[in-house]
Amino acid sequence: MIEFVVCGEGSSDLRHDAFNDYDSPLAIAVRNLLDNWYSEEVIMNMVSRSELSDANKNDKPKRKAYVRGAKNPYPNTVSISAFSACLARKAVEHGDACGAILFEDMDFPSHENRDKYYRAMIAAMHSGFDSENFRMGVPMVPITRSESWMLCLIDKEAAQKSYYENLSGSDNSPNSGKKVLANMLGCTEHENYNVIRSMVESYDWNLLPAPSFIFFKNRLHVVSALMLHEAFPDGLNLENTKIPN
Amino acid sequence: MNMFKIDRISVKNFKSLADFEISDIPMFSCLIGINGSGKTTLLQFLDFVKSLMNGNVHQWVNEQGLNNVTELLTLGGERKYSIDIEIDATLGEKKAFWKAKFNTREMRCTVETLREGVVEYRYEYGKLNISEPDKKIQVIDYGPSNYSGSIFSFRETGFSKFIRQCRFLGVLDPHAIAQSSRVAKAQSVSVESNGRNLSGFIAGLSADNQRNLLAQIQNFYAPLKGMEIKRQQFGWKSLLLSELEKSVFSATNLSYGTLRLFVLLSQQFTDDKVILFDEVENGLNQELFEKFVAKLQNYGEPKKQVIVSTHSGLFLNYLTDDQARSGVFFLYKDKIGHTHVRRFFDIPQMSEKLNVLGPGEAMGDTDLMELSDQLSD
């Protein structure tokens, strides 16, 4: 059995749509990958960010008054680290062999320093996992948003699909992932996820070439191998799947 | 306890406060936001309202360095020559509601309504109607009286007195704080918004209050040994101090931060009910923040309402989560430069962050410019 606690931002990315009882597109992606690699039952325990933080609000660590500065110039990384520590604790509640997947969009409108911010977000997630001595954490951070991955998946024409990672991270941009995706699907931005959800199951996510997805996929592969006491995939281990190059 | 506080402010057409409302204001509030978001403007607006109740709008406009009162009006859009104001307040046992239209051409409120407990005042066309249950409506004809500001600068009410008991302290000037003040016999003076008249104000305090103030300043600044007011000719008063290893010296020798402390702590001993501090943490060492935040939450006896603006996450970090949820307000401008406000920790992502971080950490971990853009979309 492969078990993860999974925390996303909304039902459009990695969160279970409890109202409609739908798996979100990225939850389908995770399941698709794991089914590809192993013939094990996959259990994903969805937890929302607010449930996660509510459960921990009376158990906050002593305030350390982190501020941004030369060593840590990026916003949101302190809270990301705290959320990943909460998620690690949640995973441990499910047993020693339960992993954790934390999804976070980049929400970083500027292209400048984008790669550094990407690495800082992933490092922040691992810092939270490490603070709980938790080894089975999997950061899921698309560059720049989940739409970039969807676009890479469905655009059969593009030979080098990683250019979708250069789309603006801001929803207001005329070149935002949401707008480009809606344009490609022939629907409105609000309809994007209803349309794409019905499509993503038929794709092989293992082939998706976006570098940020490959980085996530490798970490997921290593952690699930660890969970099942299987050999790591060729050339991959817990250390070299931790921080992107 | 008899509590006096401003509960809600609504204003239209005052600088960037084009259509602005802030409600459920607690006894201690912090205004945060990026530079130019409108924090000082909101505090300045309350000072303007005070000038309406004092009937000295012309003087206030001059003190602000404005050439014309129309410089207070919101830029852009349809030009209107009035400022619409609504304020809800708690005056001890009573609730009060005041609504006014300030006309910049006439420099007065041409229409006003004030409900104070069961009494209602309506002013229009020079006439003030006063209605109370079971009493005949009283009409007072003020005719073409020559006054500026509010009719309640003439007609004293609990509300107008309360608004006059708001004290705004803006950018404090160390020279103004330290200089001597001239006070006529048997008169008291207030500290001005730049800190001027501190020595005159302290001279007017009772001996007990002077001792109490000294003890409180010593709590923040231990080397201070003594404080006295030197009374000179023609009513001039100056502040003299002594430190452990220094004999008596003038306040002009104190650092800016210590002078600010004098001003910030001295206002506990006023009759004012509402204290407004702009950029409250300026000049204070971070080591003092914990004590200072605790002091501001129990400021004066009886306790005064305190509204501060701050850029410091460390300052916010000394609030409890509950205090932060109710009392931290985020001001931001929309695309056309109008100020809006949200309770900071009611914003979903900030509420989540507060569950895992301290209030100041959550602020420090957030790109406030990006957040302003998100909220203004």
Interface residues (C-beta under 8 A of the other chain):
Chain A: R49 S50 S53 D54 N56 K57 K60 R63 K64 A65 Y66 V67 R68 P75 N76 T77 V78 S79 A82 F83 A85 C86 D107 P109 D171 N172
Chain B: G313 L314 N317 D321 P348 S351 E352 K353 L354 N355 V356 L357 G358 G360 E361 A362 G364 D365 T366 D367 E370 D373 D377
